[in-house]
Amino acid sequence: MTKAIRVENADTSDHKVMVQVWEKGRDLGNGSIEPDTMVEEHPLDNPTAMIEKTIWAERYLVIKEV
């Protein structure tokens, strides 16, 4: 199922936030799986900075402080 996700930097400190979009690795059919791949990266440097992305079973977000 596809979901629209909105992430906002709601913190007023000087710490920055990074949102990464990742896709799961494919099954190669021989018992091994490709590594997950980062397809996009978006900094949310300021309070109220926001991004909206779509996720599904093979796509996920990583949100981290940088």
C-alpha positions as CSV (number, residue, x, y, z in Angstrom):
1,M,0.0,0.0,0.0
2,T,1.3,3.4,-0.9
3,K,1.4,6.1,1.8
4,A,2.1,9.9,1.5
5,I,4.3,10.9,4.5
6,R,5.1,14.5,5.6
7,V,8.2,15.2,7.7
8,E,8.7,18.6,9.3
9,N,11.6,20.0,11.3
10,A,9.6,21.2,14.2
11,D,12.6,21.9,16.5
12,T,13.9,25.5,17.0
13,S,17.5,24.4,17.9
14,D,20.5,24.7,15.6
15,H,20.5,21.0,15.0
16,K,19.8,20.0,11.4
17,V,17.7,17.1,10.1
18,M,18.3,14.9,7.1
19,V,15.6,12.8,5.4
20,Q,16.8,9.9,3.2
21,V,14.7,7.9,0.9
22,W,15.8,4.3,0.6
23,E,14.7,1.4,-1.6
24,K,15.0,-2.2,-0.5
25,G,17.5,-4.4,-2.4
26,R,16.1,-7.0,-4.9
27,D,16.3,-10.7,-4.3
28,L,18.8,-12.0,-6.8
29,G,17.3,-15.5,-6.8
30,N,20.4,-17.3,-5.8
31,G,19.9,-16.8,-2.0
32,S,21.4,-13.3,-1.9
33,I,19.8,-9.9,-1.8
34,E,21.2,-6.6,-3.2
35,P,22.0,-4.0,-0.5
36,D,19.4,-1.3,0.1
37,T,20.0,1.8,-2.0
38,M,19.6,5.5,-1.0
39,V,17.7,7.2,-3.9
40,E,17.2,10.7,-2.4
41,E,18.5,12.9,0.4
42,H,16.8,16.1,1.6
43,P,18.1,18.4,4.3
44,L,15.6,20.1,6.6
45,D,17.9,22.8,7.9
46,N,15.4,25.3,9.4
47,P,12.4,25.1,11.8
48,T,9.2,24.5,9.7
49,A,11.2,23.1,6.8
50,M,9.0,20.2,5.5
51,I,9.1,17.5,2.8
52,E,6.4,15.2,1.6
53,K,7.4,11.8,0.1
54,T,5.6,8.6,-0.9
55,I,6.6,5.2,0.6
56,W,5.5,1.7,-0.1
57,A,6.6,-1.9,0.8
58,E,10.0,-1.5,-1.1
59,R,10.6,2.2,-0.1
60,Y,11.2,3.7,3.3
61,L,12.5,6.9,5.0
62,V,15.4,7.4,7.3
63,I,15.3,10.5,9.4
64,K,18.4,11.6,11.2
65,E,20.1,14.5,13.0
66,V,23.2,15.8,11.2
